[in-house]
Amino acid sequence: MDETAILAALSRILAEVLDDPSVNLSMTTERADVPGWDSFAYINFIVGVESAFGVKFKVAEVESFPDVGAIVRALIARGAAAKGA
């Protein structure tokens, strides 16, 4: 699974969390860029990502992801993209 496919999967997960089918994430998307993506939605999104990709992020990682690209890179680094959503 490449970056584009991972981004599409992450977009689907966040669209479900926010109940907004128009969500389209990019590598540079930050939470502040997406209406409704508050702290609670972020945690639900991370849980969805962990479930879909079969990974478990450390709390420090979750708190330090500056943008969606960091999540994509973390998934690729773990080899989770091969298992992916």
C-alpha positions in Angstrom: 0.0 0.0 0.0 1.5 3.3 -1.0 1.0 6.8 0.4 -1.9 7.5 -1.9 -3.8 4.4 -0.8 -3.0 5.0 2.9 -4.3 8.6 2.6 -7.5 7.3 0.9 -7.9 4.8 3.8 -7.3 7.5 6.4 -9.7 9.8 4.7 -12.4 7.1 4.8 -11.8 6.5 8.5 -12.0 10.2 9.3 -15.1 10.6 7.1 -16.8 7.9 9.2 -15.7 9.4 12.5 -16.9 12.9 11.5 -19.9 11.6 9.5 -18.6 13.8 6.6 -18.1 12.0 3.2 -16.3 15.0 1.8 -13.2 14.5 4.0 -10.1 14.3 1.8 -6.8 14.2 3.6 -3.3 15.1 2.3 0.1 14.6 3.7 0.1 18.1 5.1 -3.4 18.1 6.6 -3.5 19.1 10.2 -6.4 18.7 12.6 -7.1 22.4 12.5 -7.6 22.2 8.8 -10.7 19.9 9.1 -13.9 21.3 10.6 -15.0 19.2 13.5 -11.7 17.3 14.0 -11.5 18.0 17.7 -9.6 16.1 20.4 -12.4 13.5 20.8 -12.7 12.9 17.1 -8.9 12.6 16.9 -8.8 9.8 19.5 -11.7 8.0 17.7 -9.7 8.4 14.4 -6.5 7.0 15.9 -8.5 4.0 17.3 -9.9 3.5 13.8 -6.5 3.7 12.2 -5.0 1.3 14.7 -7.8 -1.2 14.1 -7.7 -0.9 10.3 -3.9 -1.3 10.1 -3.4 -3.7 13.0 -1.0 -1.4 14.9 -0.9 0.2 18.3 0.6 3.7 18.6 2.2 4.9 21.9 0.5 7.8 23.6 3.6 10.0 23.0 3.4 9.3 19.3 -0.3 10.1 19.1 0.4 13.4 20.9 3.3 14.3 18.6 1.8 13.7 15.1 1.9 17.2 13.6 0.0 16.2 10.5 -1.5 13.3 8.6 1.8 12.7 6.8 3.4 11.8 10.1 0.8 9.1 10.6 1.3 7.8 7.1 5.1 7.6 7.7 4.6 5.8 11.0 2.3 3.2 9.4 4.8 2.7 6.6 7.7 2.4 9.1 5.8 -0.3 10.9 5.1 -2.3 7.8 1.4 -1.8 8.5 0.7 -0.5 5.0 1.1 -4.1 3.8 -1.7 -5.2 6.1 -3.8 -2.0 5.7 -7.4 -1.0 5.6 
